[in-house]
Amino acid sequence: MDALDLVVNRRSASRLSEPAPAGEALENILRAGMRAPDHGTLQPWRFIIIENQGRERFSDLLETAARNDSMDEKAIDKAKQSPFRAPMIITVVAHCEEHHKVPRWEQVVSAGCAVMAMQMAAVAQGFNGIWRSGAWTGHEAMRKAFNCREQDAIVGFLYLGTPQLKSSTTVIPPDTAPFVSYF
């Protein structure tokens, strides 16, 4: 698959199984994340890999947080099971610094670009994933567990593995007209 096909036909995969990326494949994924646009060369990201027993610990963390938030049993069970949707999760934290040229929002966007680059690197190597965000990214228990400082932000959880379902490699091209104008 060439680079253009990869990006214009990007599609997340939510049903993921073993194997997860490892060795050189994982290193390529991490290096791709490190190549995200980075004004000021701040490298405003941190990648925390959750796999093996880490998924159990993450499950316990989510279950505890859900119980502490007085969620119903169905929501608690969903939270508890979510780390097992894929054999690997990479939590991406925007590690933001005060900078006279690079505002915080730009550093957060840069970390978001890192997630996209990592997912594309995974797909290019025969894996896939899905970028999940939602309420957990801002939850204080998650922020504490992933060593977020006040100025940091969890931009998402990148679930990675081998796609269980083989889908078409192309998507219907979107109509770009409603989203584009010229100045």
C-alpha positions in Angstrom: 0.0 0.0 0.0 1.5 3.3 -1.0 1.4 6.4 1.3 -1.4 8.2 -0.6 -3.6 5.1 -0.5 -2.9 4.7 3.2 -4.1 8.2 4.1 -7.0 8.6 1.7 -8.5 5.2 2.6 -7.8 5.4 6.4 -10.3 3.4 8.4 -10.3 2.5 12.0 -10.7 -1.1 13.1 -12.4 -1.7 16.5 -12.2 -5.5 16.5 -8.5 -6.3 17.2 -6.8 -9.4 18.3 -3.3 -10.8 18.8 -0.7 -10.2 17.7 0.0 -6.7 18.7 2.9 -4.8 17.1 6.2 -5.7 18.7 9.9 -5.3 18.0 10.7 -3.3 14.9 7.0 -2.9 14.0 6.4 -1.2 17.4 9.5 0.9 17.1 8.4 2.1 13.6 5.0 3.1 15.1 6.7 5.0 17.9 9.1 6.7 15.5 6.2 7.7 13.3 4.6 9.4 16.3 7.8 11.2 17.0 7.7 12.7 13.4 4.5 14.6 14.0 4.6 18.3 13.2 6.4 19.9 16.1 6.8 23.7 16.1 9.8 24.6 18.3 11.0 21.0 18.5 9.3 20.6 21.9 8.4 16.9 21.4 5.2 17.6 23.4 4.1 14.0 23.7 4.5 11.0 25.9 3.6 7.4 24.9 2.6 5.0 27.6 2.3 1.4 26.3 -0.3 -0.8 27.9 -0.1 -4.5 27.2 -0.1 -7.9 28.9 -0.5 -7.3 32.7 -0.8 -3.6 32.1 -4.2 -4.2 30.6 -5.3 -5.8 33.9 -4.0 -2.8 35.8 -5.8 -0.5 33.4 -9.0 -2.5 33.7 -8.8 -2.2 37.5 -8.1 1.6 37.2 -11.2 2.0 35.0 -13.4 -0.1 37.2 -12.4 1.8 40.3 -12.9 5.1 38.6 -16.3 4.1 37.3 -17.4 2.9 40.8 -16.1 6.1 42.4 -18.2 8.0 39.9 -21.3 6.0 40.9 -21.8 4.6 37.4 -24.3 1.8 37.0 -23.2 -1.8 36.8 -23.5 -1.9 33.0 -21.1 1.2 32.6 -18.8 -0.2 35.2 -18.5 -3.5 33.3 -18.0 -1.7 30.0 -15.2 0.3 31.6 -13.6 -2.8 33.1 -13.7 -4.7 29.8 -12.5 -1.9 27.5 -8.7 -2.6 27.8 -9.4 -6.1 26.4 -10.6 -4.7 23.0 -7.1 -4.9 21.7 -3.8 -6.6 22.7 -2.1 -3.2 23.1 -3.1 0.4 24.0 -0.9 3.4 23.7 -2.0 6.3 25.9 -0.8 9.5 24.3 -0.3 12.5 26.6 0.3 16.0 25.3 3.2 16.9 27.5 2.9 20.7 27.3 5.4 23.3 28.3 5.1 27.1 28.6 6.6 28.5 25.5 6.7 32.0 24.1 6.2 30.9 20.5 4.2 27.6 20.8 0.9 27.9 22.6 -0.5 25.0 24.6 -3.2 24.3 22.0 -0.6 23.8 19.3 1.3 21.3 21.5 -2.0 19.3 22.1 -2.7 19.3 18.3 0.9 18.0 17.8 0.3 15.1 20.1 -2.9 14.4 18.3 -1.0 14.3 15.0 1.3 11.8 16.7 -1.7 9.5 17.3 -2.7 9.7 13.6 0.9 9.0 12.5 1.2 6.0 14.8 -2.1 4.5 13.5 -1.0 5.0 9.9 2.4 3.3 10.7 0.5 0.4 12.2 -1.7 0.0 9.2 1.3 0.2 6.8 2.7 -2.8 8.6 -0.4 -5.0 8.6 -1.9 -4.0 11.9 -4.7 -1.5 12.7 -6.3 0.3 15.5 -8.8 2.8 16.7 -8.2 6.1 18.5 -10.5 6.3 21.5 -11.0 9.4 23.6 -14.1 10.4 25.6 -14.6 11.3 29.2 -11.8 9.1 30.4 -9.2 11.3 28.8 -10.0 14.1 31.2 -10.8 12.0 34.3 -8.6 12.8 37.3 -7.9 9.2 38.0 -6.5 8.7 34.5 -4.6 11.9 34.6 -3.0 10.8 37.9 -2.2 7.3 36.7 -0.5 8.6 33.6 1.5 11.2 35.5 -0.2 14.2 33.9 0.7 17.6 35.2 -1.8 20.4 35.3 -0.8 21.7 31.8 -0.9 18.2 30.2 -3.7 16.5 28.4 -4.5 12.9 27.5 -5.3 13.1 23.8 -6.4 9.6 23.5 -5.9 5.9 23.8 -4.7 4.2 20.6 -5.9 0.6 20.6 -3.7 -1.6 18.4 -3.7 -5.1 17.1 -4.4 -7.3 14.2 -7.8 -6.6 12.6 -10.3 -9.4 13.1 -12.4 -8.4 10.1 -10.9 -8.0 6.7 -12.6 -5.0 5.1 -12.2 -3.3 1.8 -9.0 -1.4 1.5 -10.7 1.5 -0.2 -13.5 3.8 1.0 -16.0 5.8 -1.0 -14.3 9.1 -1.7 -15.9 11.9 0.3 -17.3 15.0 -1.3 -14.9 17.7 -0.2 -16.9 20.6 -1.6 -18.9 21.4 1.6 -15.7 21.6 3.6 -13.5 23.7 1.3 -13.5 27.3 0.3 -10.9 29.6 -1.2 -9.7 33.0 0.1 
